[in-house]
Amino acid sequence: MLDIDRELELLNFYRASELHGGLILAQLARRVRDSRLVLALTRHAAEEVVHAQCWTETIIALGGAPRPVRDTYQSRYARALRAPMSLFHVLALTQVFERRVFRHFTLHLRRPGTHPAICATLRRLLDEERDHLSWVKTWLEEQEKLRGRELVIRTMREFSEADEAIYAELCDEYGFAHAA
């Protein structure tokens, strides 16, 4: 049986991280000029904000309350790496993050004793995460042609290494089994 208080703490972390990510992507959408990219960023940002809403609804359905969380996944990335300043760095880090989210949400869904309301939210969000992974991957493939494959690979490797360390810390904090 899972500790409901610890589970609610984790869901609040999910909620805050989804919202933080949505706000970052919305800020990017305000600055780019390519209309296809504006559309993709706006859609992605909106979905992340809706994901935060879904987690808020799930928290309330479980008898909890949303609470302010300043320490998000994105704030941990900023501490571990540096605040990504370019569109390229933000989207490379977004791809690393979306991969992590997809793997972690899949594990959380399979975790014994996970409340049915949490499972329903995880299933809904996993469907949308596939689209996030797809469009950003396509954009990064375009960047390989413009910037060079080695730069993209090196950047993704650097961000993935930071993500591994951050994820290990989070697993320890929230009592989750480590998974690569």
Buried (B, 14 or more C-beta within 10 A) or exposed (E): EBEEEEBBBBBBBBBBBBBBBBBBBBEBBEEBEEEEBBEBBBBBBBBBBBBBBBBBBBBEBBEBEBEEBEEBBBBBBEEBBEEBEEBBBBBBBBBBBBBBBBBBBBBBBEBEEBBEBBBBBBEBBBEBBEBBBEBBBEBBEEBEEEEEEEBBEEBBEBBBEBBBEBBBEBBEEEEBEEEE
